[in-house]
Each structure stands twice: as C-alpha cells, then as structure tokens.
Amino acid sequence: MRMSSHATIVVLAALVLVASGSMGCGAKGGGSSDFGSDPLAGTAGAAGATGGSTGSSDIPSGVAGNTAHLNIDPEASAGDPDADHVGVYMLPAGFTPGIKGGYTLGDPLGATLPPEDMDAGSVGGCGGTIRDIVRDFKRGDKPGGHPDFQTFEGAGETGIVAMQLGTDLKPVYVDGKHKFTTTKANFDQWYRNVDGVNKPYIVYLVVEPNGGVFTFESDAFFPLDGQGWGNEGFNPDHNFAFTTEVHTKFQYNGGETFSFSGDDDVWVFINGKLAIDLGGLHGVQMAQIMLDADAGKLGIAKGKVYSLDLFHAERHSSASNFRIDTNLEFVDCGIIVDVR
C-alpha cells in the first residue's frame, strides 16, 4: 500500500484488563505438530488460569492480580512490590517487536486441521496472544501473480463486501464495478487456501497494555519476510502482498470500543455484522466502533458472548502499518475456520 512516511498501521485484537487484572482470553494446554512450537501452548509466556506461568521463568506463579496474563514481570518493577499490576511489560521471547506488542510467524497451514486444533480455546491464559492466519500472494504485476495485488492505487472504497458475514465466516463480495478489485472469483481467494495462488501460515499477535486499552501497533508489519513466495525485490526488501484473517470471541460488558488504523483493506465484523469498512487501496486510515452506541445495529446485549472477525489485506508496496486498540474482553485465543 502507498502511504506517508509517518503512516502508522495497527491490526490485532486486544484483550481487556478486567477488575482482577487478568486478561480475558485463554488457550488449550497442549501444542500440536500442525503448529510447531505453539506460543499458546506455553512456549512464549502463556500462563494458566490460576496465574501460574507455563512458559517463562521470568513470570512467577501466584502473581497478585494474575499479571502473568499481561506478559508483565513483577520482579523488574521499581514500584511497590505489594501493589497490584506492578512490573514492566515484557514481549514474549521470539516475537518481533512492534511499536506496541509484537508478532511471530508459526508453521505453514495445511489444507485441513484436526477438529481439536481448529479452536485455540479458552482454558488457561493466552498471555495476550491471539492466533491468526496470514496468506502470501504473488504480486500481480509479475507473471502468474494475483491481479488484485500490486496493481491498484487509490484512496479507499466502501461497499466491496456485504453488510453480513457469510455463513462460512468469510466476507461476501458484492458484485458490481469496484475500483480496487477485479472479480468475485479472485476476491474469494483472499481468505481461502488455494494451491498455486497463496501460501497460508499461522501467525501469533500479542498486545500490550496501553493506558486503559490493549494495543498491537506496527509500522513494519511484515510477518512473511523470507517465507511463502519470498520477498519480491521491493525497497526495502520485504514480502508484501498478503492477507490477515482473525476470528475470536468476546464478552460484551458495556463501554467497549474497538479501533483500527492502517492500510490497505480492513473489514471488521461483530456478531456477523459489518462494523468497520476501510476497503480498497489507501494510505493509513482509522475507524472506531463504540459498541454501546451501535449495540442495536450489531444485535448485541450486555453479558453475552459474540464473535469478532477481522479481514485485512496488504496490497501495495512502500509500507505496511497495522494497529488495533481495544478494551474488549476476548474469551478465545483464535479460531481457525474452514481453510478450504
């Protein structure tokens, strides 16, 4: 995507800090050979529901306020050791740091997954980490490339996708003449595994406490550098032309917000309804949803659990910015929907 030198992008779901100080997200206790070394299985600072650390000797068990869920090391604090939430935020080992939070690439994603691996679950602590999918594409200005990538420039376009998420939990392309896409068939490849067209991988995003919200922010979001179809000779030499897909769940308690800032396309669905529409090629753009104000439109009621589905596309070289700020209380660490 094309943007100013000060462009800032953010993409990822963040977890709310509840009154007890715990993060509202959990994970299964065991790893899987399909995901290699799974950060949600305790190898990157994930902690159990009782506050015990399963993956980092720097985070002691039984921390007051269950701060292990926040990737916080109380021993590094210069503050009162008896106070809640003391300590310094620590990015889990092996993660690429962003401005806030960070990310790490997991294993390639096969055509199918065992049913027990589709949902990261909600038992135990995520350590502020959510599991997503990124898919690498060949740039469209080269032979065999995808025609929707590296072939457009512009200032954005709404209305590319329908207001209701598809029954397969994918965005539904609206037929018609759009400025920044080619055909429905080509668009349908963005968030589905297609041999010879894209190469899918698991990616892990971790958020950081940030003054009342949790934030993932990177102005150099390149999780696929050196992977997939490879870097394609851009300056700097990064692997552009990819999509990001996030599926999780949250409990609506009242007063929550969710904002995204970045480029290019981003669509956020809450309870299956389009809440943020930043489609098309564009520089950094920002949108925010205030759940209380839009509860009727979204069909949500306090105290119940709802889905959040986010779809992003990095479609033009020069920069990759991705930022999410939210106080949502997520109750799932990342769902992999039908990948076909």
N, C-alpha and C positions, 0 to 999 in steps of 0.2 A: 504494500500500500504506500501511497505517497503522502507525506505529512511534513510539518515543520520540524526544525531541529529540536524544538522543545516539546515535541509531541510526547504525550505520556499515555500508555495503554495499560489497562488493568483487566484481567479476566480470571476469575475464580470465585467460587463460593466461599463465604467466610462463616465462622461459627460464632454464635453469640456467647458472651460471658454472662452466665446466669448468676443468681444471687449467691450461690455457694462457691462460685469461682470456677466451676467445671465447664468444659466445652461440651455442647450438646451434640456430640457425634461419636459413633462407636465403630468397631471393626471386629471381624472374626478373629479368633485367637490363632488360627493356623495359616500357614502360607500354602502356596500351590506351585507346582512345577510350571504351570502356564504363565506365571507372573515372575518367575525367578525369585530374587530377593525382594520380598514384598514389604514396603515400608509400613503397611497397615498390619503386618504380622509381627511387629516388634523389632524390626531391624533398623528403624530410623526414628526412634524416640517415641513410638506409640506407647501409651500407658493404659493399664487396666482400669476398670470402672471404680475400683476402690482407691485409686490414687497410686498404686504400686507401679514402678517402672518395669517394663518388659524389654526395653531395648537400649537403655542408656544408663551407664553407671554414674553420669553426671546429675541424674534426677532421682533423688532418694525416694523410697516409698513412704507413704503416710504423710505427704506434704500437706500442711494446713491449707484448706481451701481447694485441695485437689489440683494444685497448679501444675502438676506434671502434664495435664492435658494441654497446657498452653505452651509447651516447649520452653518452660522457664526453669532456670537453675537457681534455687534459693541460696545456695552456698556462694554464689557470685555477687550477692546483694550487699551493698554497704548500708542498707537500711536496718530497721528494727527486725531482728530475727523472729520475734513473736508476732509480727503483723501478718495479716492475710495478704496474699499476692505479692510478697516480697520477691526479689530476684530480677534477673536480667533475661530478656527473651533470647533464646538460642535456636538458630536454624538447625534442623537435624543434619547429621553427618551425611555427606554425599549429595546434598541438594545444591543446585546453582542459585546463588543469592540474587534476589531482585532488589528493588528499592524497598519493598516490604514483602516479607515472606520469600518463597523460592519454589523451585520445581526440580524434578528429576525424571528422566525417561526410564520407563520399565521395558519389559520384553515385547517383541513383536506379538501381535494378537492374531491367533489362528482363526480359521473360518468358523469354528464352533468352540464353545466352552462347556465344561460340565455344569449342570444346573447349580451345584453348590458354589461355583465360582462367579456366577453372574452378579451376585449382590455382595458387596463388601460387608454388609450387616451393620448392626448397631449394638453389639455386645462388647464392652471394653472401650478403651479410648483410641481415638484417631490421632491424637496429638496435633489436631488442627489440619490434618491431611485428607484430601479428597482425591479419589481415583477417577480418571477420565480417559478418553480416547483421543489421540491425535492421528490424522491420516495425511500422509505425504503424497503430493501430486507432482507430475512433471509440468513445467511451465509451458503455457500454451503457445508461445512464440517459437517453440522448437518442434522438430518432427516428433510425432507421437505424443505431444503434450495435450493437456486438458484445455479446451478452448475457453474456459471461464477464468483461467489463472494467467496473470501477467499479460492480459490483452485489453484491459479497460483502465480508464482513469475517470475520476469524477468527484462529485460532492455528495454522494449518497442518494438513496431512493427507498421510500417506504412502499409497502404493498407487494413485495416479492413473494411473501409467504402468507398463507391464510391465517385468520384470527384464531383458529382452533388447531391444536396439535393433532397429528394423525393418530389413528388407532395403533399404529406401530411405533408410536413415540418419536416420530420424525416430523420435521416441518413439511407442510404440504405446499408445493409450488403452485402459484396462481398463474394459470395460462394467460398469455397476453404478451404484448410487446414491452419488454423491460430494457432499460439502458445498460445494465451491467451483467446480464446473463444471456445464454444462448437458447437452450431448450429445457423442457421439463426433464427429459431423459438425462441430460448432462447434469442438471442440478441434483437429481436424485442420487447421483454418485458421490456427492459431497460427504454424506454421513452414512454411507453404506460401504462395506468392503467389496471391492470389485477387482478381481485379479487383472494385473496388467495396467490398471488405471490408478490405483492408490495402494499405499502400504500402511496398514494400521499398527499402532503401538499403544500400550498403556502409558499414561503419564500421571505423575503424582504432583499435586499442587498443595502447598502449605501456606496458611495465612498467619498474620502477625497481629497481635493486639495493637490498636491504634486509636487511643482516645475515645473509647466508648463503642467503637466498631472493630471489626476484623478486616484486614486488608491483604489482598495479593496485588502487587504492583511491579511491573517490569517494563522498562523501556527498551529491552533487548530480549524479547520472548522468542527464543529460537530452540525449542526442545529437541528438534530433529537435526541439528547440525551434525554432519558426518554420517547420518543414517538415512534409511529409506532409499530414495532415488539419488541421494547425495547432494552436496552443495552445488549450486548451478552457476558459479562464476560471478555472483553479484559482488559489489563493493560496498561494505565489507563482505567477505566471502561467507555467507550464511545460507542455510537451507530455508528459503521462503516457500510459498505455495503449499499451505497445509490448512486443515480444519481442526477445530477442537469441539468435542461433544461432552457435555456434562449432564448427568442425571442424578439427582439426590432428592431427599425429602426433608421437610422442616415442620416444626410445630408452631402454629400461629398463636401468639400470646397477646398481641396488641402492641402497637407502637413501632413495628419493624419497618425498616427501609432496605432497599437494595439498589445499588447504583453501579453502572458500568461506564468506563471511559476507555476509548481505544479505537482501533481500526482493524480490519475493514468491517465486513458484515458481522452483526451480532443480533441474535433474537433470543429473548428470554421469555419462557412460558411459566406461568404459575397456575397450578391446578388445571393444566392443559390449555390455558388461555393466554394469548399474546399480551405480555406486559411491557416489553421493551422492543422497539423495532428500529434498529440502526442498520438497515440493509444497504447494499451497494458498496461501490468503491468510494472511500472518503478518507480524509485525514482524521485526526483524533476528534471524536465526538463523544458527548456524555449524555446519559439519560438516567433518571432516577424514578423508582416506583415507591410510593408511600402506601403500604398495604392497607392501613386503616381507611384512607381516602378512597381507595379503589376496591374495597372488600366486596361491595355489591357486584361490580363488574367481573371480579375474579371468582365470585361464588365461594368465598371463604368465611369461616366463622371461628371465633377465638376458641382455643383449647383443642382444635383438631389438627391432624397431620395432613400435609399437602405436598404435591410434587413440585420440584423446580427443575426445569430443563433448559439448558443454555447451549446455543449453537453459534460458533464463531468461525470466521474464515479469514486467513491471511493471504490476500490475493495479488498483491503488487509489491515489488521490491522497493527498498530505500530505508524502511524502518519497520519494527514490529513492537507495538505498545499494547499492553493488556493490563487493565486494572478493575478490581471489584472491591467495593466497600459495602459491608452489611452487618447488621446485628441480628440476623436470622439465627434461630436455634436449629441447626441441622441435626437430624436424627439418623442419618445414613451417610456412610463414608464413600459412596459411589457405586452406582448400579450400571452394569453393562447390559444394555438391551440387545435384542436380536441383531447380530452383527452382519447378517447376510445382505 
